Amino acid sequence: MKQVVYLIRHASPDWNRKDLIYHLPPGPPLREQGKEEARALGAFLLQTGARQVFTSPLERCLNTAQIVAEILAASLQVVPGLTEWQPGELEQAVQQRILPVFEQALQTGQPACLVTHGGPILALLGALGMPDEQRRKLCTFDHNNILPPAGVWKVSRDEMEKPWEMHLVFKPVSETLVV
């Protein structure tokens, strides 16, 4: 049975909201461009068969996930383990909190979505076997991220013993996208 999980970075937040701490709830909300990106993301994900969405509790992820879940007619679950990489937190600690969520997504038996942040996705790709040097070379998007806002990595494998295949499969069209 093919296992598939889509790792999704939240859509574009309001970067100008200096009154909100970026890495703590609620964090900044989506801007209008972010809402458009989330709708495009949902349209892309319609093709995948995903019907379960797990999300970080930070508002930018939650808003992205709500838009996507509505388009997919999918269930939505808020999971604290998907929160932003915290100051001083080691990569291994991020991996330890996000891997159980990834395993939970696999248990659904169908394609699932994890809506989180660039840092945790970077850490998870490492935990799944992508070498550090390769991951760091791929950090070409805004804020040195491994994917753009509302971008998607598809992680899949056909058999349990096989290594994970990892591909960047979706980038929304955006005037402010830095590639």
RAFENQUI-V421733 format. One line per field, one symbol per residue. phi: phi as a letter, one per 20 degrees, with the letter a starting at -180 (. if undefined). burial: b if it has 9 or more other ideal C-beta (glycine too) atoms within 8 Angstrom, else e. A space follows every 50 residues. Layout:
BEGIN
phi: ???
burial: ???
END
This chain:
BEGIN
phi: .fdbcdecegffeefefeedffedfemfefefgffffffffgfffgfenf cccdbfffgffgfgfffffffeldfccecgfeffgegnfegfffffeegf fgffffffmbgcddebcgfffgffgffeoffggffffeedeglleebfgm ecdedbbecgffffecbfdbcffbfefdd
burial: eeebbbbbbbbbbbeebeeeeebeeebbbbbebbbbbbbbbbebbeebeb bbbbbbbbbbbbbbbbbbbebbebebebbeebbbbeeeeeeeebbebbbe bbebbbebeebbbbbbbbbbbbbbbbbbeeeeeebeeebebbeebbbbbb bbbbbbbeeeeeebebebebbbebeebee
END
